């Protein structure tokens, strides 16, 4: 119901904005023409040379207005929420147009035309939004635009959703009342309870109810199914509060439909699909660029390793990626060639609970110590980034032995692609114990965004240069 309102409103507002842009264009052109010519028809033939501007600003303005969230939304509470983004969008658009005019060396066009268009356009856009805001605020509170809502349930969640709709009265939702169910302690005000679940059918027949919202817990699933059946028979929209019907703590819920099969998804990772796609593209672009830039450094490091110790230049190890997928992990070799066979004899020096990390590890070579302190040993993992095994930012990939020791809740750190750096690496690195690592990894997963990745990458550079916690 709310989604349909948003879609219809958005279509209407976009059409209205296009009309305003076209009106501003013609108004600015003929205003200029009246100032410099007594005969408008004499100037009208020049209109064609300005049409490129109209075909440019219409899609550009709409995209910028949408980007700045300058369209009416059911989330809006005040006109101020629309004035600021609208102004920003128009100013950004004119900066783009001016840049195009400058670089294309289009100086012959009238500056007065552009100034008049800019001023009239922003004033008209703001006027239309003010007028539409007043109309929307009035009509959504009157039939047939507002919708009567009946909430089934009187517990905490029912009260929360009732308060939410009350605080968003501009959505055009009116709470008719609440229905009690057996074995539920009422939290809502007694005066708002207009009956019990057994009265649902009679109330739908006697009151103009448009929407029934069920806030029943899972144990009342049979009751809810009966209620939904009644709504279906009487042609009334019914919805259920998923957070009550399904366990959804610490999970991102989404609904997907495959054919006629609706599925509710529970994700602990981000659902920002476009940002994740952009993250993957940036990983490969940046990875390829850095690989080319560091080729001379690779050659120098490889020569230093070969001249100072026996064994391969690269250290290859099986690691665990997303949801436990195995892949070959690359590093410059920093230890003696038989380091793995000596690991068990040094286990008593390991202060970590799960991860094997010891200070002053006797297996590390002289060159390897420098490579570790400077983090140069990690550079071959750019190949892993290009292959898609890893990302630049993400939880560090564990070895299978470590992963097998994880408790169930700890495995959630494997729900995102591993990376070269993450929060714990810019907050002390090896100085932190495993519990602190895990806490920071889960915090990263729960709050992930591209901007967070950018911040971590920016903090990684000084963290590497300081060499804090690197051994």
Secondary structure, DSSP 4 states (H G I P E B T S, - for coil): -HHHHHHHHHHHHHHHHHHHHHHHHHHHHHHHHHHH-S-HHHHHGGGGGGHHHHHHHHHHHHHHHHHTT-S--TT--STHHHHHHHHHHHHHHHHHHHHHHHHTT--SS-HHHHHHHHHHHHHHHHHHHHHHHHHHHHHTTSTTTSEEEEEE--SHHHHHHHHHHHHTGGG-EEEEEEEE-TT----S-GGGEEEEGGGHHHHHHHS---EEEE---GGGHHHHHHHHHHHHHHT-EEEE-HHHHS--TT-EEEEEEETTEEEEEEESS---HHHHHHHHHHHHHHHHHHHHHTHHHHHHHHHHHHHHSSS-SEEEEEEE-GGG-EEEEEEE--B-TTHHHHSGGGGGG--SSSS---TT-TTB-HHHHHHHHHTGGGTTHHHHHHHTS-EEESPPPPPHHHHHT--GGGGGGGSS--EEE-GGGGTTGGGS-HHHHHHHHHHHHHT--HHHHHHHHHHHHHHHHHTTT--
